[in-house]
Amino acid sequence: MMKISRFSLLVFFIATLLFFQSYGQENNKTEEIFLGIGSGNRKISKIQKSSISPNHTDSITIVDEVKYYLEPKQHQVSYNIENIKPARLKITASGDKLYRGYLKAGAGAYLSPLLDFNYASKRSRDESWGFKGGTNGSFANIKGMGNTKYSDLSFGGYYQKFFMDYDLWSELDYERNNYQFYGLDYQDSQMYDFYGIDSNDSLMKESFQEADSLFKQNYDLFDLHIKLNSLNIGRDSNKLRVKSWIDFHHLNSNYDLSENHFLIGAHSGWLILDEEFLGTFELDINSVNAPETLIINEDNIIQSSNLRNRSSGIIRLNPHIYSRKNNLIVKAGLSIQANINDKAKFHIFPDLELSYSLFNNVFIPYGGWVGNVQRNTFNNIRLENPFISEDANLQNTIQKSNLFAGVRGSLSSKFTFNLSASFQKFDSMYFFTPDNISSYGNKFQMTFDNLSQTSFMGEITYQDSEKLKVSAKGEYFIFDPLNELFAWQKPEFLITLSALLDLSDKIIVKSDIYLVGKRTVFSHHEPLISNSFEDGKYVYNLSPLIDMNLSAEYRYNKKVSGFIQFNNFIGRKYQYWSNFPVQSINILGGVTFSF
């Protein structure tokens, strides 16, 4: 018999226990009996177990997006239209009340009547129009100067039409001027010999001095202006800016002179980024029928001889660019001009200007370099010097170069200033020289010469609203003619002072003071004053002159006022043009009406 070891018994015993335990769990009885070592029996109730699965809970709650779908559904709506009155906009014009009519009438010393008349439309967004007329003169003579009577008559009107994009403006005027070539020295016996008058015959001399027809001059002027401008005057890149003009005048004189001047021009431009591209074109035509010479017949009447036509044209083309960069403004371009007489001569001038703003426009330095063909019409010349002779030679002046620089600005809202200097060169600059063919020096011819001119200018203005305004301007000139001895009749300096004072809109006081420097002139006949004989001419200087005008107006109400004027307040019979002294103090008074 095999001997069984203890270890084998132990393994057998444990395996038996595991078997019975597994068997017991598969039994469906509610009670189980466990046998064990010890005394007594114990019953253990079966535990009921239920499986519990753990749930995961997140601290962040995720809410699903809720989408709503609305199904469109049209509902029938009924309504009734109720008529209402249109809104009305009441426009009240700002500013003072306007009157259609204005009349100014007065009279003064030297039998001087004065009449001004204006009648115009009131405010309108569609059109504007007006008529004007006036007359003034003197029917008394300056003592010792013979017949010095004169009269001026003018009338005309304008019409302006406002369109959606354009503004049309036109004006037509007529003017008639009557006066005498009175610049003679009636103490000069040689003058009587020149005109064939016996200086010992007092009756003949008196008749000669007071004659109305010997030295009379009449001018009739018809003046027409038309402008068509686009209303876009700002720097708008979406619109083309256009300015156009037509000027025409017809002038007749007492000695068979007639002049027709026609000017047509246009100016346009675009804005591209910061640059403005501009261009100007002008066609300038002037035709003058004038006597080649004037002679004095045996009755001492001036007559024309050998009429001839003198026509000329000027064509101007000026493309240029404006550029604005912060405080700097630059204009750069060329001016191409043709001066057409018997032959055409072309000129190309620079067109350069620049300015720079310092300290918010307190100081604005500026400068430039330009040139031009200057049109000299007989009408412009006679307005500058009314004693010009019709047989004077007429040429255009060529401004070959004008180089200028200066500074302007405003030291306050009331005080402005401007200082500048310029250096100019001219070809065919005109000077007024005495006529010795059809007059004894009491008319002027035109002498042309090349000229270099240096100018210095200063100007200041002080204005306190509309109550007080004071301005002063001074110019000093240095002339250097090429062939002539001096720049004849050109003043050495010009100073102008102006002031306006408004006292409670009731009393208005105005004053103007003119100071003109000496002018170098010459005569073909020896004058009584100190002179020098140079190049066959008696050369002397006209003294500097001062002229002061003072006026005051009292406004009784907005319709009626009274005024008084003091012309040449200092009362000096100075000569601006040689041999032509002016009237002494002239007191003029009158009234004004608005209606």
Summary of the structure (lengths in Angstrom):
residues: 595
radius of gyration: 50.3
end to end distance: 166.3
largest distance: 207.8
contacts: 1579
relative contact order: 0.08
helix: 7%
strand: 55%
